[in-house]
Amino acid sequence: MRRMKAIAATALAVAVISPAAAQTAPGTTTADSDVVHLTGRHMIGLSMGVMDHMASIVRVSVGGVSVNSQGAFWVGYSHWFDPDWALLAETGVISSQVSVSGAGTETAALFPILFGLRYQPEDWALGEKVRPYLGGAAGPYFGFQTLTGWSVEVGVQTAVGGRLGAGFDVIPNRYISLGAVLRYHAVTDFDRVIGSRDNYSGFEFSLRFGILLGAGR
């Protein structure tokens, strides 16, 4: 009788443990693990942050009003072509200025268009929902400046630059990504001042909201 009870207990244990082991065996995919594995997926992201020069300044003087913002606003696309690597492309505005005086209205803005890579190895994953990464991108930084008075003058300049940064993604489900990133922009000088500066190198801190697309693999 004792032997039969032992055999029955062993059989019951095997029946309970086997399905659990099958669910967590290497190579299997669960609803939670799908959130971490990003290979083959796409992301459309919106980012907003600040540059280290200043956040926002409004100056009022006898001559007029000047509004200077060094905020960073980005729209980007990422594609994970590998478990550890993603391609990325982003454009946005990292500086804008409006000045109103007796001579007219002057506006200036900086629009980078950057392409690069993100290194986000699965081995760095913190649990099933947090994925740290390193990233780099480079491309042209276009400076636009207009002066409206008795006539309209428009100027466009181009500087070359790049950025390096570190951040993380929090992925609560298969369709949403939330993140934060700290990065440094290294930009060459413009030939003439754009707004109030001829060089826009500096640190940026941004928060991002992303929508994940694709089934992945």
Secondary structure, DSSP 8 states (H G I E B T S, - for coil): -HHHHHHHHHHHHHHHHHHHHHHHSTT---HHHHHH--TT-EEEEEEEEEESS-SEEEEEETTEEEEEE-EEEEEEEEEESSSSEEEEEEEEESEEEEEEETTEEEEEEEEEEEEEEEE--GGG-BTTTEEEEEEEEEEEEEEEEEEESSSEEEEEEEEEEEEEEEEEEE-SSSSEEEEEEEEEEEE---SS-BTTBS---EEEEEEEEEEEES---
